[in-house]
Amino acid sequence: MPRSHRSHSTARRAAAAPPSEGPLAMTFKIFLLFAGLTVKVPVGLYFTCKLLLFQTLLMMSPDDSGFYATIVSVVGLHVVLAIFVFIVWKEGLPQWREEKDE
């Protein structure tokens, strides 16, 4: 078949496929994701709970709503950190098992 009539689908597939990432790149992406979540989740929970939940729905004073919103944001931060530790721990398990078997 002449060169001009060949299908370029294989070249497109090779160019469209993302390069395989190493474990270090994946770990760095997870770290960046959770670094952003560590900031955004507590701040978002604080203002959402303070303004919408405690002041608007429950009619609390600004001081009381700030106190309870702080508690909610600290709990949210701990949830994000626990998920991060679990993901990183689970990512390291296969390497630990391989070293233990040797």
N, C-alpha and C positions, 0 to 999 in steps of 0.2 A: 504494500500500500504506500502511496507517495506520502512524503512527510507532511505535506499541507493538509492531508485528509485524516491524519491520526487524531484520535481523541485525546484531549488534554486532561481527562478526568483523573488520571493517576498523578499528574503533576499538581493538579488542584488539591487532591486529597492530601498529598504530602505537605503542601504549603499550608493547608487549613488545620492540620493536626498540630496541637500544641506540643512543644518539645517535652519529653519526659522530665519531670522535676525530681531532684534528689531529695532525700529526707531533710537536709538542712534548709532548703528553700521552703518546703512545706511547713517545717517548724517555725520558720521566720514569718510566714504568712499567718499562721495561727497566732503567733505572738502579737503581730500588728493588729489583728482583728480584736483580740482580747484587750490590748492596750487601749484601743478606742472604746470598747464596751465598758472598760473599767472607769472611764470618765463619763461617758454618755448615760449609762444606765442610772447611776445614783443621782446625777443632776436632773435627768428627766423624771425620775420617780419623785424626787423632792418637790419640784415645782408642780407636777401634775397632781400629786396627792395633796399638797398644801392648798393649791388654789381650787381644784375641782372637787376633790373628795371631802376634805376637812372643812374648808371655809364655805363652799357653796352648798354642798349636800348636807353636811352635819352641823352647819352654822356655828363653828367654833371660832374663838377669838384668834387673831393672827399669831399671838404668842403660843397658844396651845397647839394650833395647827402646825406651826413651825417645829415644835417639839416632836409631835407624832410623825410628821413627814421626815424628820431626820432619822427616826427609828426605822421607818420603812426603807429609806435610801441606804442605810447601813446594812440592813438585811439583804437588799438587792445586790449590793456590792459583794457581800459574802457568797451569794448564790453564783455570781459571775466568776469569782475566784475559785469556788469549788468546782465549777464546770471546767475551768481552765486546767486546774490541777488534775482532774480526772482524765481529760483528753491527753494531756502530756504524759501522764502515767501510763495510760493505755497504749500510747504510741511507743513507749519504751519497753513494753512487755515482751514483744517478740525477740528483741536483742538480748534481753536479760535471760530469757529461756534458752536461747542458742548458746550463750556463754555458760549457763549452768549445765547444759547437756555435755559440753566438751570436757 
